[in-house]
């Protein structure tokens, strides 16, 4: 009889232990599902914020690039720390986050016209320090050879200027974008003028 009671208690304890483990597993599963859905929503918000940033990777916002700054904004950091993005980016971020636009925080710089780096190639000694500093790989060249900037890739972050030991890098304003217009050949121009 005592043996039967011990066996019954043993099985009851095992059943309680199994039920407790199932309860814990279900609790963990629901916690993970909540975390995963929250994490995906947060990731989507970070991606949306990052898409609004200028992708200069300049670090003026006090973060290592646009994506880390986007993550910080999603967690509640200020939206007015990006000089390259300027007022337009601050307004778009405020609209996305249902926040009020604030003026650019002067501690992070000031809004300036977009510039690109230009290397005075005759003065370049090929030290590669500018290449190492460029966050977007917009500078090409080899050690002890002339370097040049790929203008279409340069974001104007200005990070290549300071490490240059011979000060041969200038930040130049982008030329105004003029829409290209096709010129009619001269014989067609005279025909078109005659029709008017």
C-alpha atoms as an extended CHARMM CRD file, in Angstrom:
* protein
*
       196  EXT
         1         1  UNK       CA              0.0000000000        0.0000000000        0.0000000000  PROA      1               0.0000000000
         2         2  UNK       CA              2.7930000000        2.4270000000        0.9520000000  PROA      2               0.0000000000
         3         3  UNK       CA              4.6200000000        1.4970000000       -2.2320000000  PROA      3               0.0000000000
         4         4  UNK       CA              1.4970000000        2.2870000000       -4.2610000000  PROA      4               0.0000000000
         5         5  UNK       CA              1.1710000000        5.6830000000       -2.5750000000  PROA      5               0.0000000000
         6         6  UNK       CA              4.8220000000        6.4490000000       -3.2590000000  PROA      6               0.0000000000
         7         7  UNK       CA              4.4590000000        5.4440000000       -6.9010000000  PROA      7               0.0000000000
         8         8  UNK       CA              1.2540000000        7.5360000000       -7.2070000000  PROA      8               0.0000000000
         9         9  UNK       CA              2.9620000000       10.5660000000       -5.6100000000  PROA      9               0.0000000000
        10        10  UNK       CA              5.9610000000       10.0690000000       -7.8760000000  PROA      10              0.0000000000
        11        11  UNK       CA              3.7680000000       10.1080000000      -11.0180000000  PROA      11              0.0000000000
        12        12  UNK       CA              1.7480000000       13.0560000000       -9.7300000000  PROA      12              0.0000000000
        13        13  UNK       CA              4.9700000000       15.0070000000       -9.1120000000  PROA      13              0.0000000000
        14        14  UNK       CA              6.1820000000       14.0990000000      -12.5850000000  PROA      14              0.0000000000
        15        15  UNK       CA              2.8740000000       15.2910000000      -14.0800000000  PROA      15              0.0000000000
        16        16  UNK       CA              3.1200000000       18.5730000000      -12.1350000000  PROA      16              0.0000000000
        17        17  UNK       CA              6.7260000000       19.0000000000      -13.3100000000  PROA      17              0.0000000000
        18        18  UNK       CA              5.7130000000       18.3430000000      -16.9310000000  PROA      18              0.0000000000
        19        19  UNK       CA              2.8040000000       20.7800000000      -16.6390000000  PROA      19              0.0000000000
        20        20  UNK       CA              5.1320000000       23.3950000000      -15.1410000000  PROA      20              0.0000000000
        21        21  UNK       CA              7.6570000000       22.8910000000      -17.9700000000  PROA      21              0.0000000000
        22        22  UNK       CA              4.8890000000       23.1930000000      -20.5660000000  PROA      22              0.0000000000
        23        23  UNK       CA              3.6960000000       26.3930000000      -18.8810000000  PROA      23              0.0000000000
        24        24  UNK       CA              7.2270000000       27.8100000000      -18.8830000000  PROA      24              0.0000000000
        25        25  UNK       CA              7.7150000000       26.8330000000      -22.5300000000  PROA      25              0.0000000000
        26        26  UNK       CA              4.4360000000       28.5170000000      -23.5310000000  PROA      26              0.0000000000
        27        27  UNK       CA              5.3870000000       31.6220000000      -21.5630000000  PROA      27              0.0000000000
        28        28  UNK       CA              8.7930000000       31.7720000000      -23.2670000000  PROA      28              0.0000000000
        29        29  UNK       CA              7.1750000000       31.2050000000      -26.6550000000  PROA      29              0.0000000000
        30        30  UNK       CA              4.7020000000       34.0740000000      -26.1750000000  PROA      30              0.0000000000
        31        31  UNK       CA              7.4800000000       36.3420000000      -24.8710000000  PROA      31              0.0000000000
        32        32  UNK       CA              9.6480000000       35.5310000000      -27.8710000000  PROA      32              0.0000000000
        33        33  UNK       CA              6.7430000000       36.1240000000      -30.2570000000  PROA      33              0.0000000000
        34        34  UNK       CA              6.0670000000       39.5120000000      -28.6480000000  PROA      34              0.0000000000
        35        35  UNK       CA              9.7830000000       40.4150000000      -28.7510000000  PROA      35              0.0000000000
        36        36  UNK       CA             10.0560000000       39.3100000000      -32.3840000000  PROA      36              0.0000000000
        37        37  UNK       CA              7.0400000000       41.3510000000      -33.5100000000  PROA      37              0.0000000000
        38        38  UNK       CA              8.2330000000       44.3770000000      -31.5140000000  PROA      38              0.0000000000
        39        39  UNK       CA             11.7290000000       43.9170000000      -32.9030000000  PROA      39              0.0000000000
        40        40  UNK       CA             10.3960000000       43.7830000000      -36.4790000000  PROA      40              0.0000000000
        41        41  UNK       CA              8.2940000000       46.9100000000      -35.9260000000  PROA      41              0.0000000000
        42        42  UNK       CA             11.3430000000       48.6590000000      -34.4570000000  PROA      42              0.0000000000
        43        43  UNK       CA             13.4980000000       47.4960000000      -37.3790000000  PROA      43              0.0000000000
        44        44  UNK       CA             10.9460000000       48.7940000000      -39.8660000000  PROA      44              0.0000000000
        45        45  UNK       CA             10.9290000000       52.1750000000      -38.1110000000  PROA      45              0.0000000000
        46        46  UNK       CA             14.7370000000       52.2780000000      -38.1240000000  PROA      46              0.0000000000
        47        47  UNK       CA             14.7370000000       51.4910000000      -41.8590000000  PROA      47              0.0000000000
        48        48  UNK       CA             12.2030000000       54.2690000000      -42.5120000000  PROA      48              0.0000000000
        49        49  UNK       CA             14.2440000000       56.7760000000      -40.5010000000  PROA      49              0.0000000000
        50        50  UNK       CA             17.4710000000       55.6830000000      -42.1800000000  PROA      50              0.0000000000
        51        51  UNK       CA             15.8850000000       56.1820000000      -45.6070000000  PROA      51              0.0000000000
        52        52  UNK       CA             15.2450000000       59.8430000000      -44.7110000000  PROA      52              0.0000000000
        53        53  UNK       CA             18.8290000000       60.5250000000      -43.6070000000  PROA      53              0.0000000000
        54        54  UNK       CA             21.3330000000       61.7930000000      -46.2150000000  PROA      54              0.0000000000
        55        55  UNK       CA             23.7050000000       58.7910000000      -45.9560000000  PROA      55              0.0000000000
        56        56  UNK       CA             26.8140000000       60.9660000000      -45.7010000000  PROA      56              0.0000000000
        57        57  UNK       CA             28.1820000000       58.7860000000      -42.8570000000  PROA      57              0.0000000000
        58        58  UNK       CA             29.9410000000       61.9220000000      -41.5990000000  PROA      58              0.0000000000
        59        59  UNK       CA             29.4780000000       61.4040000000      -37.8660000000  PROA      59              0.0000000000
        60        60  UNK       CA             28.4640000000       65.0150000000      -37.2000000000  PROA      60              0.0000000000
        61        61  UNK       CA             25.4030000000       63.7010000000      -35.3550000000  PROA      61              0.0000000000
        62        62  UNK       CA             27.8180000000       62.0950000000      -32.8140000000  PROA      62              0.0000000000
        63        63  UNK       CA             27.0370000000       58.5980000000      -34.1330000000  PROA      63              0.0000000000
        64        64  UNK       CA             29.2590000000       56.5180000000      -36.4320000000  PROA      64              0.0000000000
        65        65  UNK       CA             26.9210000000       56.8360000000      -39.3760000000  PROA      65              0.0000000000
        66        66  UNK       CA             23.3510000000       57.2670000000      -40.5260000000  PROA      66              0.0000000000
        67        67  UNK       CA             22.1050000000       53.7990000000      -39.5310000000  PROA      67              0.0000000000
        68        68  UNK       CA             23.2990000000       54.0520000000      -35.8980000000  PROA      68              0.0000000000
        69        69  UNK       CA             21.7360000000       57.5260000000      -35.7140000000  PROA      69              0.0000000000
        70        70  UNK       CA             18.4800000000       56.1300000000      -37.1300000000  PROA      70              0.0000000000
        71        71  UNK       CA             18.4730000000       53.4890000000      -34.4030000000  PROA      71              0.0000000000
        72        72  UNK       CA             19.0480000000       56.1560000000      -31.7620000000  PROA      72              0.0000000000
        73        73  UNK       CA             16.1970000000       58.2710000000      -33.1430000000  PROA      73              0.0000000000
        74        74  UNK       CA             13.8990000000       55.2300000000      -33.0230000000  PROA      74              0.0000000000
        75        75  UNK       CA             14.8150000000       54.8720000000      -29.3380000000  PROA      75              0.0000000000
        76        76  UNK       CA             13.9990000000       58.5450000000      -28.6530000000  PROA      76              0.0000000000
        77        77  UNK       CA             17.1410000000       60.5090000000      -29.5250000000  PROA      77              0.0000000000
        78        78  UNK       CA             16.7980000000       64.0430000000      -30.9330000000  PROA      78              0.0000000000
        79        79  UNK       CA             15.9340000000       64.4000000000      -34.6320000000  PROA      79              0.0000000000
        80        80  UNK       CA             17.8500000000       67.6650000000      -35.1030000000  PROA      80              0.0000000000
        81        81  UNK       CA             21.4720000000       66.4960000000      -35.1220000000  PROA      81              0.0000000000
        82        82  UNK       CA             22.1040000000       66.1000000000      -38.8860000000  PROA      82              0.0000000000
        83        83  UNK       CA             23.6500000000       69.1560000000      -40.5910000000  PROA      83              0.0000000000
        84        84  UNK       CA             23.9720000000       67.5100000000      -44.0400000000  PROA      84              0.0000000000
        85        85  UNK       CA             20.2790000000       66.6100000000      -44.0090000000  PROA      85              0.0000000000
        86        86  UNK       CA             19.3500000000       70.1460000000      -43.0460000000  PROA      86              0.0000000000
        87        87  UNK       CA             15.9170000000       71.4870000000      -42.3220000000  PROA      87              0.0000000000
        88        88  UNK       CA             14.2000000000       69.2980000000      -44.9200000000  PROA      88              0.0000000000
        89        89  UNK       CA             15.3830000000       66.0980000000      -43.2140000000  PROA      89              0.0000000000
        90        90  UNK       CA             14.3680000000       67.3730000000      -39.7770000000  PROA      90              0.0000000000
        91        91  UNK       CA             10.8760000000       68.1610000000      -41.0980000000  PROA      91              0.0000000000
        92        92  UNK       CA             10.5160000000       64.7360000000      -42.7540000000  PROA      92              0.0000000000
        93        93  UNK       CA             11.6930000000       62.9830000000      -39.5700000000  PROA      93              0.0000000000
        94        94  UNK       CA              9.2160000000       65.0020000000      -37.4920000000  PROA      94              0.0000000000
        95        95  UNK       CA              6.3890000000       64.0190000000      -39.8620000000  PROA      95              0.0000000000
        96        96  UNK       CA              7.3520000000       60.3420000000      -39.7080000000  PROA      96              0.0000000000
        97        97  UNK       CA              7.5630000000       60.3420000000      -35.9110000000  PROA      97              0.0000000000
        98        98  UNK       CA              4.5880000000       62.6730000000      -35.2670000000  PROA      98              0.0000000000
        99        99  UNK       CA              6.9430000000       65.1150000000      -33.5850000000  PROA      99              0.0000000000
       100       100  UNK       CA              7.5150000000       68.8380000000      -33.8820000000  PROA      100             0.0000000000
       101       101  UNK       CA             10.4200000000       69.9800000000      -36.0760000000  PROA      101             0.0000000000
       102       102  UNK       CA             13.1690000000       71.6800000000      -34.1090000000  PROA      102             0.0000000000
       103       103  UNK       CA             15.9740000000       73.8490000000      -35.4720000000  PROA      103             0.0000000000
       104       104  UNK       CA             19.3100000000       72.1420000000      -36.0900000000  PROA      104             0.0000000000
       105       105  UNK       CA             21.2820000000       71.7490000000      -32.8810000000  PROA      105             0.0000000000
       106       106  UNK       CA             24.3130000000       74.0390000000      -33.4050000000  PROA      106             0.0000000000
       107       107  UNK       CA             26.4770000000       71.6980000000      -31.3230000000  PROA      107             0.0000000000
       108       108  UNK       CA             26.4890000000       69.3370000000      -34.3270000000  PROA      108             0.0000000000
       109       109  UNK       CA             27.4060000000       71.8970000000      -36.9910000000  PROA      109             0.0000000000
       110       110  UNK       CA             25.5800000000       74.1820000000      -39.3170000000  PROA      110             0.0000000000
       111       111  UNK       CA             23.6950000000       73.7290000000      -42.5630000000  PROA      111             0.0000000000
       112       112  UNK       CA             25.9220000000       74.4060000000      -45.5620000000  PROA      112             0.0000000000
       113       113  UNK       CA             25.6060000000       73.8820000000      -49.3120000000  PROA      113             0.0000000000
       114       114  UNK       CA             26.4810000000       70.3730000000      -50.4580000000  PROA      114             0.0000000000
       115       115  UNK       CA             30.1860000000       70.0160000000      -51.2420000000  PROA      115             0.0000000000
       116       116  UNK       CA             32.3960000000       67.2860000000      -52.5880000000  PROA      116             0.0000000000
       117       117  UNK       CA             36.0560000000       66.5530000000      -51.9870000000  PROA      117             0.0000000000
       118       118  UNK       CA             38.5930000000       67.4510000000      -54.6650000000  PROA      118             0.0000000000
       119       119  UNK       CA             42.2140000000       66.2810000000      -54.4770000000  PROA      119             0.0000000000
       120       120  UNK       CA             44.8370000000       68.5210000000      -56.0380000000  PROA      120             0.0000000000
       121       121  UNK       CA             46.5170000000       65.5640000000      -57.6830000000  PROA      121             0.0000000000
       122       122  UNK       CA             49.8570000000       67.2580000000      -58.3900000000  PROA      122             0.0000000000
       123       123  UNK       CA             50.3270000000       67.7400000000      -54.6390000000  PROA      123             0.0000000000
       124       124  UNK       CA             49.1330000000       64.2800000000      -53.5480000000  PROA      124             0.0000000000
       125       125  UNK       CA             51.9220000000       62.1010000000      -52.0700000000  PROA      125             0.0000000000
       126       126  UNK       CA             49.8670000000       58.8820000000      -52.0410000000  PROA      126             0.0000000000
       127       127  UNK       CA             49.8380000000       58.3810000000      -48.2750000000  PROA      127             0.0000000000
       128       128  UNK       CA             46.3690000000       56.7010000000      -48.3910000000  PROA      128             0.0000000000
       129       129  UNK       CA             45.2000000000       58.4770000000      -45.2170000000  PROA      129             0.0000000000
       130       130  UNK       CA             42.2690000000       60.0280000000      -47.0770000000  PROA      130             0.0000000000
       131       131  UNK       CA             41.2590000000       56.6080000000      -48.4310000000  PROA      131             0.0000000000
       132       132  UNK       CA             41.2650000000       55.1850000000      -44.9070000000  PROA      132             0.0000000000
       133       133  UNK       CA             39.1510000000       58.0970000000      -43.6250000000  PROA      133             0.0000000000
       134       134  UNK       CA             36.5070000000       57.9710000000      -46.3780000000  PROA      134             0.0000000000
       135       135  UNK       CA             33.3890000000       56.1890000000      -45.0330000000  PROA      135             0.0000000000
       136       136  UNK       CA             31.9210000000       55.5550000000      -48.4940000000  PROA      136             0.0000000000
       137       137  UNK       CA             35.0150000000       54.4870000000      -50.4720000000  PROA      137             0.0000000000
       138       138  UNK       CA             34.8040000000       57.4780000000      -52.8050000000  PROA      138             0.0000000000
       139       139  UNK       CA             38.5960000000       57.9210000000      -53.0690000000  PROA      139             0.0000000000
       140       140  UNK       CA             40.7580000000       55.7040000000      -55.2450000000  PROA      140             0.0000000000
       141       141  UNK       CA             44.5060000000       55.4190000000      -55.5760000000  PROA      141             0.0000000000
       142       142  UNK       CA             47.3850000000       53.3610000000      -54.3160000000  PROA      142             0.0000000000
       143       143  UNK       CA             50.2270000000       53.8000000000      -51.8560000000  PROA      143             0.0000000000
       144       144  UNK       CA             52.7180000000       56.3740000000      -53.1470000000  PROA      144             0.0000000000
       145       145  UNK       CA             50.4960000000       56.9910000000      -56.1670000000  PROA      145             0.0000000000
       146       146  UNK       CA             48.1560000000       59.8530000000      -56.9180000000  PROA      146             0.0000000000
       147       147  UNK       CA             44.6290000000       59.6570000000      -55.4590000000  PROA      147             0.0000000000
       148       148  UNK       CA             41.4060000000       60.9980000000      -56.8770000000  PROA      148             0.0000000000
       149       149  UNK       CA             37.8100000000       61.3570000000      -55.7460000000  PROA      149             0.0000000000
       150       150  UNK       CA             34.9200000000       59.6600000000      -57.5080000000  PROA      150             0.0000000000
       151       151  UNK       CA             32.6300000000       62.7060000000      -57.4910000000  PROA      151             0.0000000000
       152       152  UNK       CA             29.4240000000       60.7120000000      -57.9250000000  PROA      152             0.0000000000
       153       153  UNK       CA             30.2340000000       58.6740000000      -54.7900000000  PROA      153             0.0000000000
       154       154  UNK       CA             31.4610000000       61.5090000000      -52.5590000000  PROA      154             0.0000000000
       155       155  UNK       CA             28.9440000000       62.5130000000      -49.8860000000  PROA      155             0.0000000000
       156       156  UNK       CA             30.7710000000       65.6770000000      -48.8210000000  PROA      156             0.0000000000
       157       157  UNK       CA             31.3550000000       64.4260000000      -45.2800000000  PROA      157             0.0000000000
       158       158  UNK       CA             34.6850000000       66.3040000000      -45.0190000000  PROA      158             0.0000000000
       159       159  UNK       CA             36.3390000000       63.4150000000      -43.1260000000  PROA      159             0.0000000000
       160       160  UNK       CA             39.1930000000       63.0850000000      -45.6310000000  PROA      160             0.0000000000
       161       161  UNK       CA             40.4520000000       66.6690000000      -45.2230000000  PROA      161             0.0000000000
       162       162  UNK       CA             41.9010000000       66.5300000000      -41.7010000000  PROA      162             0.0000000000
       163       163  UNK       CA             44.1010000000       63.4080000000      -42.0880000000  PROA      163             0.0000000000
       164       164  UNK       CA             45.7950000000       64.7040000000      -45.2780000000  PROA      164             0.0000000000
       165       165  UNK       CA             49.3960000000       65.5540000000      -44.2690000000  PROA      165             0.0000000000
       166       166  UNK       CA             49.9980000000       67.8390000000      -47.2690000000  PROA      166             0.0000000000
       167       167  UNK       CA             46.6310000000       69.6160000000      -47.1850000000  PROA      167             0.0000000000
       168       168  UNK       CA             45.8310000000       68.8890000000      -50.8310000000  PROA      168             0.0000000000
       169       169  UNK       CA             42.0970000000       68.2330000000      -50.4340000000  PROA      169             0.0000000000
       170       170  UNK       CA             39.5420000000       70.9720000000      -50.9920000000  PROA      170             0.0000000000
       171       171  UNK       CA             35.8260000000       70.8190000000      -50.3560000000  PROA      171             0.0000000000
       172       172  UNK       CA             34.1610000000       72.4040000000      -53.3810000000  PROA      172             0.0000000000
       173       173  UNK       CA             30.5230000000       73.3810000000      -53.7780000000  PROA      173             0.0000000000
       174       174  UNK       CA             28.6220000000       71.3060000000      -56.2890000000  PROA      174             0.0000000000
       175       175  UNK       CA             27.8530000000       73.1980000000      -59.4840000000  PROA      175             0.0000000000
       176       176  UNK       CA             24.2320000000       74.1440000000      -59.9830000000  PROA      176             0.0000000000
       177       177  UNK       CA             22.3390000000       71.4450000000      -61.8180000000  PROA      177             0.0000000000
       178       178  UNK       CA             21.3120000000       72.8000000000      -65.2250000000  PROA      178             0.0000000000
       179       179  UNK       CA             18.8150000000       70.6710000000      -67.0840000000  PROA      179             0.0000000000
       180       180  UNK       CA             20.3510000000       69.5620000000      -70.3310000000  PROA      180             0.0000000000
       181       181  UNK       CA             18.5190000000       70.6900000000      -73.4170000000  PROA      181             0.0000000000
       182       182  UNK       CA             18.8990000000       69.1380000000      -76.7950000000  PROA      182             0.0000000000
       183       183  UNK       CA             19.9270000000       71.5790000000      -79.4790000000  PROA      183             0.0000000000
       184       184  UNK       CA             18.2280000000       71.2220000000      -82.8240000000  PROA      184             0.0000000000
       185       185  UNK       CA             20.6000000000       70.9610000000      -85.7560000000  PROA      185             0.0000000000
       186       186  UNK       CA             20.9460000000       74.3620000000      -87.4920000000  PROA      186             0.0000000000
       187       187  UNK       CA             18.9540000000       73.3600000000      -90.5620000000  PROA      187             0.0000000000
       188       188  UNK       CA             16.0220000000       72.2910000000      -88.3740000000  PROA      188             0.0000000000
       189       189  UNK       CA             16.2880000000       75.4900000000      -86.3290000000  PROA      189             0.0000000000
       190       190  UNK       CA             15.8190000000       77.6200000000      -89.4410000000  PROA      190             0.0000000000
       191       191  UNK       CA             12.8540000000       75.4510000000      -90.5470000000  PROA      191             0.0000000000
       192       192  UNK       CA             11.2400000000       75.7500000000      -87.1070000000  PROA      192             0.0000000000
       193       193  UNK       CA             11.8140000000       79.5390000000      -87.0930000000  PROA      193             0.0000000000
       194       194  UNK       CA             10.2280000000       79.8380000000      -90.5590000000  PROA      194             0.0000000000
       195       195  UNK       CA              7.0930000000       78.0390000000      -89.3680000000  PROA      195             0.0000000000
       196       196  UNK       CA              6.5100000000       80.5070000000      -86.5230000000  PROA      196             0.0000000000
